[in-house]
Amino acid sequence: MLKMFTTQLTGVFKKIEEKEEFSFEDGSRLLAQAFVGDGSIYLLGFGEMKAVEFEALEGREPLRGAKVLPAESLDVLESADRVLLFTRYSNDRQALDLAQMLHEKMIPFVAVSTVAEASDEDLSQLADVHIDLRLTKALIPDEVGNRYGYPSAMAALFVYHGIKFTIEEILAEY
């Protein structure tokens, strides 16, 4: 079972890397603007995506200048700040409400989620840059046709690290 999960998870990572290559670059450039403009990168993960917050702030290699965005108040944000949101699906109501407020305050942001269904009210439409996790179903089939093993936090951490590495490359060029 572990071998199958590893193979499937590797495929997820590869698909994200291949299909979202330009979004990684665009999102990282947008976020790097915070450092150039004396701003901060604010992160917010919904549900299991809080794992990204912990990695960015408490991990062995924290993201320089990163802060957790208090979901209840956007008053801390200034025009030089950038926001990085993580949620399981692009139609998550809490994330959409926050995205709408960011949009109204004209705070640029990157959103990371699996695109649920194409609609006008979707993070992929509201975000300045959206990175699709492409996790439409769990990875491992069981004997009765169901699936299990939905590694959304692992995929989000993969994306986070890809963004972080790209930001560091961009800032090294400065």
ABEGO torsion letter per residue (X at the ends): XAAAAAAAAAAAAAAAAAAAAAAAAAAAAAAAAAAAAGBBBBBBBBEAAAAAAAAAAABABBBBGBBBBBAABAAABBAABBBBBBBABAABAAAAAAAAAAAAAGBBBBBBBBBBBBBABBAAAABABBBBAGBABBABBBAAGBBBGBBAAAAAAAAAAAAAAAAAAAAAAX
